[in-house]
Every structure is written in structure tokens, then in C-alpha cells.
Amino acid sequence: MASALNLDSLWGVWNDETQPDTNRLKAMFNISWYGYLFSQPDSAFYFAQMEYDFAESVNNKKSMASALNTQGVSFAIRGDYAKAIDYHGRSLKIREELGDKKGIAGSLNNIGNIYFKQGNYVKSLVHYNKSLKIYEEAGGINGISSCYSNIGNIYKEQGNHKKALDYYDKSLKIKQEIGDINGMSNLFGSIGLIYYEQSNYVQALEYHRKSLILKEKIGNRRGMAMLYSNILNATNPKALLCGSIDFSTIAKEFYSGTTIKENLVVTTQKDWEELWVKIYSIQVPQPKLPTVDFNKEVIIGVFGGEFSSGGYDIEIIETKKTTRTITIKVKTISPGNRCGVTSALSQPMHLVKIAIQKNKKFVFEESNHITNCAKKKPTP
């Protein structure tokens, strides 16, 4: 939270009706964003509403959009993602009316962040790429760097380490050019975590130490504590508790009600019931919902998307763990050119159940295979 002196000064500007409207609105923005948003998001929402109401009364649409953006972030922090998207959407609409390119890009980026937190990487990536394109047109170098980093985060979560490192590197170069020490530190740490997941402990240590030096420079104690832990883990790779995890198939279908390609981790009964209904929405009657004890188990689901014919498949072939991650290895199959396939739409999927794994991140690694249906030449 901002210091009491700063807040008192900002309140003084806000309450002084002789001040220009723009000064008062800026003061209220600073109160809500810097004073309360990340410590008391409910209070930040209230003060942002004061900013919005005053901005509306003086027809300052830019500040109206800014206030809605703050409110969207406050909902995201509190985990109400539906309302967060709604408020960011309202902010985006105003910014589009104003032609505020950087504002538009910022709103798209924020919406992408919400989808990322929900695990909807497809929609998240769409919004990040839209944001990136607009930032590039508008010359928003900080925004470009942010988009690169966010896109890298998606690929990291999907287990595509090569693409993640490519985007982190792009973001890092910008951070270095503009001298953003905290941003550089965060990216060094993210790169270190990827090398750690790849069991490249030498590189992991190098990047974690680079990150630590910068955290110490800016006095970020929380970040320093996290890096001490990361360095300890990378220094003691033999202590890793790793190996294969047993899994059992709950359902595997070629035709289902799931048409979007995605990977899911289900941890609650409510989500499990909703997913089962969606998968078997094309069947009457629907199969009975399998019993899962979510105090002891989790469901892993991989969905291939919708295809115009048969011959496609997706399957979980292995689950492995380290002290930090659970890696789900996924095999996808596509028909070759000479394969005979059905003409019906197909939506392959696979659901498995594993023992619950606390405090671990799920990483999906996908390998693609094409069925070779070419006829062999007859033996002479």
C-alpha cells in the first residue's frame, strides 16, 4: 500500500474541487490502483467506482475506461473471473470508441490474463496476440515485452519449452534495453524454471542466480526468498522425488461433445459433473458418472478438438512427477493420406485418474504421429 502521507496528499487533491478534473481523476486512480488494489481489492473497487462516477459526470471517457479496468483487475484478484472479463470488456469498448490503441491493447492483454488463470490457453493466446499486434502498431514497447512474456507463460504451461524460451528471450531483450530491473529478474527466474524442468540444473542455477542478484538490488525480499528455494532445489537434483505415476482410464472416446482442443485438470465434484455432461451430450442416455474421491484423486483430460473425419485419436501415455511438476505425456494420431476413414465428425478424448499431487504444476507434453496406411509392394 502507498504510504499514509502519499494517500493523504492524494485525498487532498481529490477533495479539492478547485483542482482541474483531470488532476482529481488521476488522484483517485492512484488511490485505487496504488493505494489499495493489490492489498484490499474490494476497497479499490469502491474507489474506482468513485473515479468512474465523477469521470462520467464530466464526460471523461478515458478515465471511465481506466476505472473499469481497475475494477476488472480487482475482480481477477478476488477470483471472480466472470465479472473480471465483464468489466475489462466494458473498458475495452470505451477504449475502442476513443481509438485508444494502447488502451485497447492493455484491455486485450488483461482479458488474456483472465483466460490464462482459468487454464483456457487457446482464448488467452488469441487475446495476447491481438494485444501484441496493436502494441507493435502503436509503439508500446513495454506492452510488447509484456505480451512476449505472457505468451511464453502459455507455452511453458503447455510444456513447449522451446517456444517458451524464444518468447522469454524476446521479452528479456526489451527489458534489458529499457533497464527494467524487476522485469529482467522475473524473466531470468522463468527461464531458470524451464531449465529446471528439463533437468538442466547447471543452466537453472545460472539463471536463478542472475535473478537473485537483481532481486537483491531492488530489495524484493519476497522474490529473494522464492529464489533461495529455487536455487536450493537446483543445487540438489539427486534429492528430487521423481518417477512415474500410476493412472487409470476413466473414459476414452472417438466421438464426444467436446469440440475444442484443450487439456484439463479437474479437482472438484462440480467441475467433474459439468465436464461429464458436456462429453456425453451427444449420447442418450448418458453413461453413469464415475465416482471420484477428490480428497485423494484428480482427473486429467485431454481433448483433441473436432475433425472432419475419423482416424484421429488422442491418448495419455505416461504421467511422471518431480518435486515441482506433474508431466502428462500425450500422443495424438492423425490418418495418413491413404488411410480409409469414416466421413463422420470426430472429437477424440481421453480421461484418466491419478492420485492427488499437492503443490505441483501440471505440464502437458504432446507428440504427434501420422498413421502410415500405404500399401506395401508385393514381394517379388
N, C-alpha and C positions, 0 to 999 in steps of 0.2 A: 504494500500500500504506500502511496505517496506520503511524505511527512505531513504532520499536522500543520506546520507552518505553510507549506505549499497549498494544502487544501483550504486553509483559512484565506489565503490570498486569492485562490480561485473562486471561493464563495463570495469574496468581496466584489470581484468583477461581475459575477452573475447577478448579485443583488443590487448592483449599481445601475439603475435604469437610464443614467445619463451616458453610459458606455454604448458604443456602436453595437448594433445587433450581432454583427459577426464576432466581436470580442466576447460577448456574453455566451454565444453559442459555442465558441471554441473553449471557453472556460468550462462549460457544462460537459462538453465532450471529454475534456481532460479529467474532470471529476469522475465521470462514469467509467472511462476506459482505464486510466492510470491509477485512479484512486481506489476503485472497488472491483473491477471486472474479474480479476484473477484471484481475489480473496473472498469477496462477497458478491457473487454474480447476481443474486436476487436484488440486492441494493443497486447494482449497476443497471439492471433492467429498469428500475424505478426512475433513476436519474436520467437515463437515456430517453425515457418517455417524456420527462420534463423538457429535454432538449427537442424532441420531436414536436411536442405541442407548441412550443414557442416558435420553432422554425416554420411550422405550418401557418401560424398566425401572421408571420411576416413574409410568407411565401418564399422561404429559402429552401428550395428542394434539395440542394446539395447536402445541407445539414440534416434534412429529414432522412435522406438515404443513409447518412452516416450513423444517425441514431438507430435506425432499423438494423444496420449492420452490427452495432454493439449489442443490441438485443438478441440478434441471431447467435452471436458468439456466447452470450450468457446462457442461452438455452442449450447450446452444444456442451458447455462446461458442465451443466447440470444433467446431461444425458438425455434431454428431451429433443431427439433428433428431428422428429416430425415438425415441431414448432421452429426449430433452428432453420430448417430448409425453407419453411414458410416465410420467416422474417428476412432471410437472405434473398429469397425470391422477390419480395416486395422492394427491398433495397435495390436489387438488380433492375427491376422495372423502371424505377425512377432514374437510375443512372443511364439506362438506355434512352429514356426520354430526353435527358440532358446531353447525350452524346459524350458522356464522361468515360473515355476509353479505359483509363487506368482504374477508375472505379468499377467499371463493368468487369474488367479482368480480375480485380480483387474479389468481387462477389462470386464469380465463377470459381475462383480458387477456393474460397471459403465453403461453397457448396460441395466442391470436390473433397474437401477435408471431412465433411459430414459423411459422405458416402464411404470414404476410406475407413472412418471409425466404425461404420456399420458392416465393414467387410465386403462392400459392393465395389470391387475394384474396377469392374467394367465401366460403371457410371462415373466413378471417381476419375478414371483415366480420361474419359471423354471431356469432363469439365476442366481438368488440368491442361489438356492440350488446347482447348478453346481459349483458356486464360493465357497460356503461353503465346499463342499466335497474336493475341491482342496486345500483350505486353511488348512483343517484338515490334509491332507496328507503331506503338506509342513511345517506344524507347524507355520503358520502365525496367532498368537493369536489375534493381532489387527484386522486382516481381518475376523477372525471367529466372533469376537464381533460385527463388523460392519454388517456382514450378518445376525446374530441373530436379531439385531436391525431393519434392513431393512425388514426382514420377518415379524417381529412384526408389523411394519408400515402397511404392506399389510393387515394383519388380522384386525388391528384397522380400516382401511378404509372400510373393508367388514363387520364391526360390530361384528366380532368374538372376543369379548373381552377376553375370557378365553385363547385362543391361543396367542393373542397379549401379554397378561401379562406373559405367560410362556416364550415367546421368549425375551421379555424385561428383565425378571429376569435372563435368561442365559447370556445375554449381560452385564447386570449390574454386575454380579459376576466377570466377566473378567475385566471390568473397575475398579472395586474395588481392584482386585488383582494386577493390574499394576499401580494403582494410577492415573488413567486418570480422573482428577477432572472435566474437561469440559464434558467429555463423561458421567460421573456419573450424573452430573447436568441435562444434556439433557434427560437421561433416567428417572430420578426422575420426571421431568416435564411431559414426555409422559405418565408415569404411573398415575400421578395425573389427566391428562386429561381423561383417561379412567374411573377412579372413578367418575369424574365429570359427564361424560356422563351417568353413571349408577345411578346418583343422590346420590352417596355415598360421601357426602360433607365433612364428617369428615376425611376420608382417602384422599380425594382430597387435602384438606388443608395440611395434614401431608406431603404429597409428594411434593407439591408446595413449602412449606417452606424449606424442605430439599434441593430442587433445588435452591431456592433463596440464601440460606446460601453459597452454593458453587459458584454461580454466583458472589456474593459479594466478595468472597475470591479471585477470579481471575480478578475482576474489569470489568466484562462483563456488561456494562450499558444497552445495548440493551436488553439482556436477562433478566436483573433485571426489566426493565420496563414492559416487557411482563408478568413476573411472578407476579408483583404487581397487574396487571389487572386480572390474573387468580385467585389470592388469594381473590380479592375483589368479583369476581363472586361467588366463592365457599362459601364465608362468608355470602352472601345474596341470598340464594337459593329461598326465597319467592318472590324475585324481578324478577325471571325468567318469561319471556313471553313465555309460552309454551301451547301446546294444539294440537288438531287435525287440519289438513289442508284438505280442500275440494279438491277432484281431480275428473277428468272426463276421462273416457276411450276414447282413440282415435282409437286404434286398438287392437284386440286380436285374435290370430290365433293359430291353432294347426300345420299348415304346412306353412313354410316360407323359405326364402333364407338365414336365419341366422343359422349357424351350430355350432357356438362357444358359450359356456356358459359364459355370461358376464352381467354386469349391466352398463347402460349408462345414463348420464345426457346430454341432448342436449340443447345448448344455442344459436346456430347460425342457420340462414336460410340455409347456405351452408351445414352444417353437417346434418341438418334435411332432405334436399333433397337427399343427398347421402345415408342416412340411409333408407329412404322410398324406394328408388330404389333397395337397397340390400334386404330388407324384401320381396318385391313383385317381385323379379327377376324370380320367378317360375310361375308367372301369366301373361297371355296375354289376353286382355290388362291389364295394371296395373291400380289399383284404383287411383282416383284423389288425389293428395297430399292435406291433410287438411291444412287449413290456421291457422298459429300460429303467434301471435304477440310477438316476442322475447324481446320486450321492457317491456312486462308485464308478460310473461309466460315462462315456461321451460317445456321440455319434459323429462319424466322419462321412461326408457325402461328396462325391464328385459327379458333375453333370456335364455331358459333352456338348449340349446345345441341340438344336434341331437341324436335321439333314433332309435332303430331298429324296433320299432312298435308303434302303437297308445297307448292310455291310459295314456299318460303323459300330465301334464299341469303345468303352472306357472302363478301366479296371484299376483298383488299388492293388498293387502287387507286393508292397512292403511298407512297414512302419518301423521307424528307428528313432531312438532318443539319445540326447546328450543331457548335460545338466541344464541346458537353456532351451533346447528346441525339441520338437517332435517333427521328424521329416516323413512326409507321406509321399511315397513314390507311386506315380500314376502312369499307366500305359494306355495310350489311345491307339486305335486301329482304324485305318481308312481302306476302302476297297481299291485294288489296282484297276487299271484301265480295262482289263479283260475279265474282270470278275462279274459273274451274274448276280444281280442283286434285286430285291423286291422294289417296286415302284412307290411303296407307301412311305410317308414321312416317318422318320425315326428320331428318337430322343434318348440315347443311351445314358444310363446312370448306374452308380454303384454305391451302396451304403454299407458301412462296416461299423462295428462296435469295438472300442478298446477300453481298457481300464483308465480311469481318470488320471490325468497327469497335471499336478498342480504347478503353477508358476512357470509354465513353459509356453513358448510361442510355436504355433503350427506353421510349418513351411511345406509347400507343395512343389514337388519336382516332377515335371511331365516329360515323358519320352514318346515320340510319335513313330508309328510303324505303319507300313503300307503292305497290304496283303498281295502277294505275287500269285496271280491266277493264270499266268502264261502257260500254255500247254507245252509240255516237254516234247522235243523232237524224238521221233521213234528211233530206237536203236537199230543201226544197220545190220 
